[in-house]
Amino acid sequence: MPWFDRDLEMSRLLIEWYRVHKRELPWRETTDPYVIWVSEIMLQQTRVVQGLEYFNRFLRRFPDVVSLAEAEEDEVLRYWQGLGYYSRARNLRAAAKCIVERFGGVFPSTYAEILSLKGVGEYTAAAIVSFAWNRPFPVVDGNVYRVLSRVFAIDTPIDTAEGKRRFAELAEALMDEKRAGEHNQAIMEFGALRCVPKNPDCPSCPLADRCEAFSLNRVLDYPVKRHKTKTRDRYFHFLHILYEGRTWLNRRSDKDIWAGLYEFPLIETERAMDFSELCETEAFSRLLGDAGVLSLLREVSGVRHVLSHQVLYASFYQIRIERVPVSLGDYILVPREGLGDYAFPRLIHIYMDKLAEADVRK
């Protein structure tokens, strides 16, 4: 026997709230599974307000599966840059190529087929089939975990196998199968806008009279997590090297963050250090020891950039060199005006924005 009772009244309340308070978003105005898929992948780890502009730009360039499948990876990454978690963009393109090869360019319509696509998990597959075809597959994302854990005061950690199973069963039992798509949209939107992580307005909530966490005055205790994310500090020193109107770039490998994106030559150190200390390192000597006279034109230091499991402390040094050392042969030579043709991580854009601001102030 299940540990809960089926409760379609909660679904009705959520849908009523949703119809009044939902945000008007382009992916809610269509049943095109491709458009829904792109939106769901893009909004993972990205706020809707931030992602909307990127979504519109991406869809203008890649309006369908075929156009995405035929694009070069570098171009897809350029349209994704600024959103972070770039593996999402690479997986989108890989999945689009798979759809062309396996399904003749027609987006698959079953949960199992969609789940087989690269980068698509249970949540995304459920979202696509429920939003596009109203099929009764419940979505369980961070917002849903928060709503359900509070309403039912569930102490089972959401980051355990038992927690995932319990919440999946509960989400399925609460769904009105005749309105599956709208129910999923409603509970996700409710978690995003109303049952928020901090300072929710519980007394006026339409679910207040059935919310056990509210009755126990424990709303902020949910959802429960067993594991805390460990972070590590890293110290990056980027060398923006200039010689006769040209500069050098490196394409990052797939063994670290920002795989496939471009950056200026990088020296990573175990601790923070200033430019004079950096010049004394063996890595700096190997890279620019034969470059002759070095002129430090600009320095941007103390840039703190937070990733999911890492905190980066970055410094940027714009350096003019007297001659080109052999060591730079391992890098990509680029005209300064050609930097816009390459996809950079957000951290590099922060630096280039600071350069632009400094040029305007001149």
Disulfide bonds with the S-S distance in Angstrom:
none
